[in-house]
Amino acid sequence: MSPGTLDVAIWVGVFAATVVTLLASLIFAERPRILNTPHACLLSNEHVKGPTIFVSVASYRDPRCVATVRSAIERAAAPFRLRFGVCVQEHPSDDDTLPDPSQWLSVQGMAAHVRVTRVSHADAKGPAYARYLCNTMYDGEDLFLQIDSHMEFVDAWDDQLLRQRADCIRQSGHDRVILSHYPPAVMSKEVACGGVTVQMALGEMEEHGVPSFHSNQGASIPHPTPSWYMACGFLFAPGQFLRDVPYDPHMKCLFWGEEVLLSARAWTSGYDIYNPSAAVCVHQYIRLEQPNVVYDQIDGKTIEMWLCAQRLAVCRVLRLLALPLPPDMSPDAITMVDASVYGVGDARPLVQYMRESGIDALMRGGRDAE
């Protein structure tokens, strides 16, 4: 072999070894799970048919936020129909390592499909206010899906929801229909294959003076069922819902009372509420190891201000629902600004909703017990 031929052989060998090493590093390197989705799994915009869906995601220092967005995209039948509005509430230093939803979507070629509002954890005002911030990013999409930031979806969940929505429209005779419930907690085989549903039920009076909702999980059923109650962690409605029943920015620090007020506002605004016939996602309810907005308030020595704001928000809920205030609370202490905008609708009477939903009897029973 001539010296020139030997040199070429050596360089070819070095090049081949380099290529093998690089491929091995790409395959076996421990990259973040969040970034390892091939672009090929997503459809191009020109293949999208059907309505766009605005997905509202309120996240409080949640390491699963990107995993939730990823699950929604990867398991959608038409990923590019989705538009995300994400409120990221994070600690400016402690949460620097959390995956970023806008960065991940950029990797997927979907940067234009996410709008992000960032809030310091010290300025967080609870889930209801965070959802209000999410919904300010709505940009006229056809449909609206509100979820939490720690959820996982089943395959083709978007097509399943569209089919269930069409079923609700046939039942109601109009398109002002809402699908809502508390999703199951575990992604079992039954959930993944569409064999589980969760029906909502009226709970009991909470210490704050508002009723709670419960859920009953069982086998899937042929059609969505009418309901009086909505869950704020899973809510699928027309995009017009955000104009007819806009989220109230004055409900800072609110937790209990958000769902009953939104249910009453939706029904009195002419919307029919349904529980889905089958679950399309699961929700991580127990998150003891994760940061919590209330515990952060305790650590920051601001819990008294938080609880005071929360009590005022609950009393605003009571007034908007025409329910009595606690004896020690003066009506003058409660802001009722924009009550005509964020109060109940005028398409149906509130008294009918409160009576037929069972809430009126529950409230009377709670007052009688006192």
N, C-alpha and C positions, 0 to 999 in steps of 0.2 A: 504493500500500500504506500503510495507516495505521501510525502509530508503534507501536501495540500489537502489530499483526501482525508488524511488523519485529522487535520484541524477541523474540517467540515463535520466529520463524524463526532468529534468531541463537542463542538458547539451544538449539534443536533441533540446529543445526549443531555447536555446541560439544559437546553431549552425544554426538552421533554420532561426532565426532572422538575424544572421550575413549574411547568403547567400542572403536573401531578400534585406538587406541593400546594399550589394555590387552590386547586379544586378540592383537595382534602381539607384545607383550612376553611373553605366556604361551607363544606358539607358538615364538618364536625365541630366547627367553632361554636361556642356557646353564645349565640346571638340572642337578643331579647325576643321572646315569643311574639311580641307585638309587631315586629317588622318583617316576619319571614313568610308573608303571604305572596305567592306569585301573582303577577298582574293578570295572568291568563284566566284567573277564576272570575274576573269581572267582565261584564258586558259593556260594549261601547254605547254611547248615547243614542246612536241612530237605531239601535235595536229596541229601545225602550218604547213600550206601548202602554197606554193606560195612564191613570192620574199620577201626579207627583204627590209625595207625602212629606210633610214637615214633621221631623222627629225632635221633640223637645226633651233634653236631658239635663237635669239639674244634678250637679256633682259636688259633694263636699269632701275634699281631701281624700278622694276615693281612688285607690290604685286600680280598681276594676273598670273605671270609666271607659278607657280605650278598648278593653276587652268586650264591653257591652256594645260599643259602636261597631267594633269589628264583627261581633256575632251577628248584629243586625244586617251588616253589609254582606258578609260571606254567605249567609243563609237566606238572603232575599232572592226571590225569583228574578227580580229586575233591580239590581243594586242602584243603578243610576237614576231611578225614580225618587230616591231618598234625598232629602235635604235636612241637615242637622243644625239645630240651635242649641249650643252647649254652654251652660253657665258653670265655669270652673272656679270653685271657691277653694283656694289653696293657701297654705302657709308659705310666705315668700322665701323662706330658707329651707325649712324641713321637708317641703314637698317638691324640691327642685328635681328630684330623681323620678317623679311620677311620669308615666308616659303621657304624651301630649296628643289629644285627638286630632288637632289640625295637622301636626307633623305626620301622623300615621296616614291620614287621608291624602296628604301630599304624596307620600310614597306610593299610594294606590292610584295616583292620577286623578284623585277626586277632591283636590283642594277647594274647588269652587262649590263643593257640596257641603261645606261646614262653615258656620258662623260661630265664633267663640266670644263670650263675654267673660272677662277675668275679674275676680273679686278677691281681695285679701280675706283670709279666714276671720280676721278681726272685725271686718265689716259685714260678715254674713248675718242675715236676718231670718234664717229658717227656711224650710222647704217651700212654703207658699210664696214668699218673696222671690226666692231663686227661680221658681217656675214663672213668675211674672217677668223676670229678666230674660228668661229663655224665650218667652213668647213675644217679646219686643223684637225678636229677630225673624219673626214670621214675615214672609215676603210674597204672599198671595198663592201659596201652594194649594192644590185641590183638596187635600186631606190633611189631617192633623193627628199625630200620635204622640201622646205624652207618656214617658216612661221614667224609671229611676236609673241610676248609673251603675247598678249591679244586677244585671239581668242577662239571660242567655236565651236565644231564639231557636225555634225548630226550623227545619228546611222549608223553604217556600212560604214562610210565614206571611209575607205581604199578599201573595195571591189568596191565601186562606182567609185573611182578614177582608179582602175585597169580596170574596164569595159570601162570607157571613154578613157583610154590610148589605149586599144585594138582597139577601134573605130578609134582613130587617126592613129594608125599603118595601119589599113586597108585603110584609106584615103590616107596616104602618101606613102605606099608601103615600108616603112622602119621603124625602131624602134627609130630613133633619133627625137622623138617628145616631145614637152613640153606643158603642160597644165598650164595656168596662167591667172589670172585676179585679179581685186579688189573685194574681197568678199563683200556681203551685210553687212550692219551695224547692223541689228537687226535680232534675231532669231525668225522669225514669223512662223506661221503654214505652210505657203507656202514654206519657206526655209527648214524647218524640214522635209517636205514630198517630197523634191526634185522638187519643182515647180517654182524655181527662178534661173535665170542665170544672169550674168553680162558680157556684151560685152565691150571691151576696144576700145577707139577711140583716135585719135590724138587731143591734146589740143592746147595750144597757146605757143608762145615764152615766157619763163620766163626771169626775169631781169638778170639772170646769163648767158643768151645766149644759153640755151638749151631748147628743146621742152618738154612740159609736156604731160601726158596722162590723159584722162578722162574715165568715165565709164557710160554705159547706162544699167539700170536694167530693166528686163522684165520677161515674162513667160519663163519657161524652153523650150528647143527645143530638137528635136530628137537626134541630133548629135553635137559634138564639132565643132566649126567653126574656119576656118583659121584666123589668126591674124598676124599683124606685131609687136605687142607690148606685153611686159612682165611686170608684177608687181613683185617687189622683196619681197612683203609681202605674196605672195602665188605663189609658183613655184614648179611644179611637173615634174621631168625629170628623165632620166636614171642616175644611179650613175656615169656612164662614163662622164656625163656632167661636173662633177667637175674636171676631168682630161683634157677634151677638152677645157673648158671655165672656168679656175680657177679664183676665186675671186682675185682682185688686192690689195695687201697690201699697195700700194702707194696712195690709195684713202682716205687718212685720212681727217676727218671732212666733207666728201662729203655727200650731200643729193640730191639736184637737179642734174641730169645727170647720176645717177647710173642706172636708168632703161633703158634709151635710149641707153646707151653704151652696157649694157648687152644684150639688144634685138638685136642690130646690130652684136655683137660678136657671139651670138648664131646662128643667121640666116646665117652669112657668114661662120660659122663652119659646116654648113650642117644640122642644126636643123630646123624643122618646128614647128611653134608656133600656138597653138590653145587656144581659150577661151572655158572653160568647158560648157557642155550642161546643167548642173545644178550645183548649189553651194553646197559644202559639209561642209562649215563652215561660220562663221560670224566674223567680225573684229570690235573691239572697236576703232573707229577713233578719237572721241573727248575725250581727257584725260586731261582736264585743271587742275584737282585736283592733278595730279600725277607729280612727279619730271620730269624735262625735261633737256636733256643734254645741250642745248643752254642756258637756264635760269640758270643752275648751273654754266656755264662758266661766265655769267654776274655777278652772285653773287660772284664768285671767282676772279673777276677782270682780267680774262684771255680771254675775248671775242675778243679782238683785235687780239691776236695770233690765235684764232680759226678761225676768219673770213679770216685772211691772208692765213692760211692753206687751208681753204675751197676754196678760189679763185684759188689757185695754183692747187688744185685737179680738179676743174671745167675746168681749162685751159688744164690740161692733158687729160680730156675727149674730149675737142674740138680738140686737136691735134690727138688723136687716131682715131677720126671720120673724120679727114682731113677737119675740119671746121676752119674758120678764128678766130684768137684770137682777144680780145679787142685791140683797137689801142694803149693803154698805157701798154700793156703787152709784154715784150720781150720773144721770144722763148727760149732764153738762161736761163731764170729764172725758167723754168719748167723742172722738172726731167722727163726724158723719159726712165729711166732705165727699162729693161725688157719689152720694148714695143712689142717685137716680141712674148712674152709669154702672155701678158695681152691685146694685141691689137686685131684687128678684125682677123677673120679666112681667110683661102685661098681656101675654098671649093666653095664659091660664091663671086661675086664681091661686094664690099661695095657700089659702085656707083649705082648698081641695087637696093640694099636694100634702100638706101636713096631716090632714085627716086620713086620706086613703093610703098613705105610706106607713101609717101606724106611729109616726113620730109624735103626733099630738097626744095620743093616748099614753105613750111612754113618758112624755114630759109631764103630763098631768099626774101620772102614777108616781114619778119621782118627786113632784112637789107635794103630793099627798103623803108620801112616806116621810117627808120632813116634818 
